[in-house]
């Protein structure tokens, strides 16, 4: 395979990833605005300017589409960890990788009024969405474990350490975000994420 072939495949995969993310964002936006029962696959496809058939090439249903944004963010944490300086302490690198993916995007114009927050909470409470998020978490944990194994020189297939750290990262992130949604959803989740990973890095000492 030539370098040109590699570049072509890389571009195609990036476009597919961008399409998945665009569909996921529209699925989230519409569901938060209208409610779970009032959003169809056709609605999501139209909002993303693709056909329903294209939607079904990527997702089995709207719950999977919603969870895809969560999976994308989690996979980017693994990518960011691989890109962090090799001499950066592991938990510093992990904390920075996580926080980088929760920083607001320049094009993020989602309203954060009470209606949006209530809609987000209802969407996340939907059983179908929760099921897909669990599947996404499993995929993300495996990928993060691989990145941790590479960084620590451990064997992801046989050593406990990379999988254990990846599980702690997932639990720490989820706990911080859940606390944010419950306590201060109008603000940023970043301070809570920083606190969570600082406490984890310190060994979770008793307050």
N, C-alpha and C positions, 0 to 999 in steps of 0.2 A: 504494500500500500504506500502510495506516495505522500509527500507532505501536503500536496494539494488535496488529496483524498481525505487526509486527516482533518484539514481545515474545513472542508465541506461538511464532513460528518459533525465536527464540533459546532459549526454554525447551525446546522439542522437541529441538533440537540438543544442548543440555546434557544432557538425559536420555539421549539416544543415546550420547553420549560417556561418561556414567557407566556405562551398561550395558556398553559395550565394555570399559571398564577393570575392571569387576567380573568379567566373564568372563575377562579376561586374568589377573587376580590369582588366580582359582581354578584356571585352567589351570597357572599356575606352581606354585602350592602343591601341587596334586595330583601334578604331574610330579616335583617335587623329592622329595615324600614317597614316591611309589610307583615311580617310574621311567617312562621314556617308553613302553614297551610295555604298561604296565598302566593306562593312562589312556585313556578314550574320550571322544568328544564328549558322549555321554549323561551320563557322570560329571561333566563340567565344567558342563553345563547344570543338572543336578540340584543341584550345589553352589552355583551362582549363583541357584537358584530360578527358572529360566526353562525353557522347552521346548527340545528339540533343534532344532526349527524356528527358534526365535528365535536360537539360536547361529548357525545357518547363514545367517541374514539378515545377520550381522555378519562371519563368518569362513568361509573355505573349509575350514579344518582347524585342528587344535590348534596346529600350529607358528605359523601366522599369529596365533592368539590369544595365544600366549606372547610373540611379538615386539611385540604391540600396546602392552604396557606400556613397552617401550623407545621406541617411536614417540611415545607420549603424553608421556613425559618430555622427549624431544627437542623436540617441538612447544611444550611449555611453556617451554623455554629461549628460543625465539624470542619467545614472548609476553612473557616476563619482560624480555627485552632491550628490547622496544618500550616497556615501562613504566618503564625505568630513567631517572633524570634526564638531560636532554639535555646538560648540561654535564659529565657524568661521562666521563672518558677511556674510549675504546672498549674497551680490553682490561680495564680495571677493571670496566666494565659487563658484559662477556662473562663474566669470571671469577665475578662475583657472581651472574649469571643462572644459570650452570651449577651453582654450589654450592647455590643455593636449591633446585634440583630434586633434589639428592642428600641433602639434610638429611632425617633420619628423620621420617616422618609420625607425628603423635600417636597414630594408631590402628594403627600398624605393630607387630604382635605376633608377627611371624614369628620362630621360634626360630633362634638362630645357633649351634647346637651343631655338632659335626663331621659328624654325619649330614646335617644340612641343607646344610652347605657342600659336602660330597661330592656330594649330589644336585643342587645348583645347578651344579656344574662339569660333571657328566654331562649335564644338560639343555642347557647352553650348547655342549657338544661335539657335540650331535646335528646331523647335516648338514641336516636339514629346518629346524631352528631357525636355524642359521647362515645359510641361504639367505634366510629371511624377515627376519632382522636386517639383511642387506645391502640388501634392498628398503626396509626402514624407514629405513635410513641415507640412502638416496638421496632419499627424500621429505623427511626432516628437514633434510638439507643444503640443499635448494632453498628450504625455508621460512625457514631461518636466513639464507641468503644474501639473501632479500628484506628481512628485518629489518635486516641489516647495510647493505644498499644504502640503505634509508630513512634510517638513522642517519648515513650518511657522504655522502649526496647523490650516490651513484654509480648507475649503470644496471645492474641485475641481468642484463639480457639481453645487454649488450654489453661491460661492463667486467669485467676479470679479478678485480679486488680482492674484491668481495663473495663470489664463489664460492671464491676461494682462502682467505679468512679462515674461511668456513664449513667448508671441508675441514680446516683446521688445528684448529678447535674440535672437530670430530668425532674426529680422530685423537688429539688431546690427552686428551679425555675417555676414549676407549676405552683408551688406553695406561695412564692412571692407574687405571682400574677393573680392568684385567687385572692390573696389578702388585699392586693391593690384594687381589684374589682369590688370588693366588699367595703373597703374603708375609704379610698380616695380615688375613684375612677375618673374624676375630672382633672387630676394631675398626671404625673408621669410615673410609670412603673420602675424607672431606672433606680431611684434611691432605694427601693425595697430589694431590687436585685443585687445592688452593691452590698447592702447589709446582709442579705442571705449568703452571698458567697464569701464575704469577709468572715462571717460566723463559721461557715463550713471550713474555710481554710484554717481557722484558729482551733478547729477540733470541737466545735459546738460546746464551748465552756458554759457552765451554769450561769445564768444572768446574776 
